[in-house]
Structure formats: C-alpha cells, structure tokens
Amino acid sequence: MGTVTKRELVIKVSDKTKMTQQQVFDVVQSFIDEITDTLAEGDDVVLRNFGSFHLTVTKPKIGRNPKRPETPVEIPARSIVKFKPGKEMKDRVARRDAS
C-alpha cells in the first residue's frame, strides 16, 4: 500500500480519457477549489456513491503545553472538515479487506 498523489491521479485519468495531462490537471484543480470554496462558505458537499464532506465545529477546550504542563492553554473552537464515505465506497473497501 502506498499514497497516490494528485500528479499520479492526473496521469491515470489522462491515460484513461486521452485528455492531455494539463487539461486533466486543470479539471482536478478546479474540482478541488470548488469543494474548498463551498466548504469555506459553510455548505456541505455530497457526491453520490462516493461520499460527503461536512463542516463540524469543535468545542473550545483547555489543553496543556508539554514543556510547561502547569500552565493551561485555551484551545478555541474551530471548524473542521469531516468526510463520510458513501455506500458504494464502503462496500468496495470492505470487499478489499475480506480478500
């Protein structure tokens, strides 16, 4: 198992679609930018059979500095992105684990 980079995805899609790598890169980058912009505006992104991206707000909490554990550090509330895989993705990944 390894990591697939954006560059490797672009090459794979380019090979399958016969589009140039630059065209595929532009589409992939636009897709990523659009998802990011939508989440930044506070909306969710749902891609049927793939999954959904949701914003969640964490609660503020008190943490500790490992170098000075006697001093509490306030960690403010913040927005984070959560991904929930779709049914088709979950099923395909589960079949891989069963092999």
C-alpha positions as CSV (number, residue, x, y, z in Angstrom):
1,M,0.0,0.0,0.0
2,G,1.1,3.5,-0.7
3,T,0.0,7.0,-1.3
4,V,-1.4,8.3,-4.6
5,T,-0.6,11.9,-5.3
6,K,-2.6,14.4,-7.3
7,R,0.0,14.1,-10.0
8,E,-0.4,10.3,-10.2
9,L,-4.2,10.7,-10.4
10,V,-3.8,13.2,-13.2
11,I,-1.6,10.8,-15.1
12,K,-4.1,7.9,-14.6
13,V,-7.1,9.9,-15.7
14,S,-5.2,11.3,-18.6
15,D,-4.3,7.8,-19.8
16,K,-8.0,6.7,-19.5
17,T,-9.6,9.7,-21.1
18,K,-6.9,10.6,-23.7
19,M,-7.1,14.2,-22.5
20,T,-3.8,16.0,-22.0
21,Q,-2.3,15.9,-18.5
22,Q,-2.6,19.7,-18.4
23,Q,-6.4,19.5,-19.2
24,V,-6.9,16.9,-16.5
25,F,-4.8,18.8,-14.0
26,D,-7.0,22.0,-14.7
27,V,-10.2,20.0,-14.1
28,V,-8.9,18.3,-11.0
29,Q,-7.6,21.6,-9.5
30,S,-10.9,23.3,-10.4
31,F,-12.8,20.5,-8.7
32,I,-10.7,20.7,-5.5
33,D,-11.0,24.5,-5.5
34,E,-14.8,24.3,-5.9
35,I,-15.1,21.8,-3.0
36,T,-12.9,24.0,-0.8
37,D,-14.8,27.2,-1.6
38,T,-18.1,25.5,-0.9
39,L,-16.9,24.2,2.5
40,A,-15.5,27.7,3.3
41,E,-18.9,29.2,2.7
42,G,-20.4,26.8,5.3
43,D,-22.1,24.4,2.9
44,D,-21.7,20.6,2.7
45,V,-20.6,18.8,-0.4
46,V,-22.3,15.5,-1.3
47,L,-21.0,13.3,-4.1
48,R,-23.4,10.4,-4.6
49,N,-21.8,6.9,-4.4
50,F,-18.6,8.5,-3.3
51,G,-19.2,10.3,0.0
52,S,-19.8,13.7,1.6
53,F,-17.8,16.4,3.2
54,H,-19.3,18.1,6.2
55,L,-18.2,21.0,8.4
56,T,-18.1,20.4,12.1
57,V,-17.4,23.0,14.8
58,T,-15.2,21.7,17.7
59,K,-15.9,23.0,21.2
60,P,-13.3,25.2,22.9
61,K,-11.2,23.3,25.4
62,I,-8.3,23.6,27.8
63,G,-5.0,21.9,26.7
64,R,-1.6,21.6,28.2
65,N,1.8,22.8,27.0
66,P,4.1,19.7,27.2
67,K,7.0,22.0,28.1
68,R,5.0,23.8,30.8
69,P,2.2,21.4,31.9
70,E,1.3,23.6,34.9
71,T,0.1,26.3,32.5
72,P,-3.3,25.7,30.9
73,V,-3.7,26.7,27.2
74,E,-7.1,27.7,25.8
75,I,-7.8,26.0,22.5
76,P,-10.5,27.9,20.7
77,A,-13.5,26.5,18.8
78,R,-12.7,25.8,15.2
79,S,-14.3,24.4,12.1
80,I,-13.0,21.1,10.7
81,V,-13.9,19.0,7.7
82,K,-15.2,15.5,8.1
83,F,-15.6,13.0,5.3
84,K,-18.2,10.3,5.3
85,P,-17.8,7.7,2.7
86,G,-20.8,6.7,0.5
87,K,-22.3,3.2,0.5
88,E,-20.6,2.2,-2.8
89,M,-17.2,3.2,-1.5
90,K,-17.7,1.5,1.9
91,D,-18.8,-1.7,0.1
92,R,-15.8,-1.7,-2.3
93,V,-13.3,-1.1,0.6
94,A,-15.0,-3.8,2.7
95,R,-14.6,-6.3,-0.1
96,R,-10.9,-5.5,-0.4
97,D,-10.5,-6.2,3.4
98,A,-12.3,-9.5,3.0
99,S,-9.8,-10.7,0.3
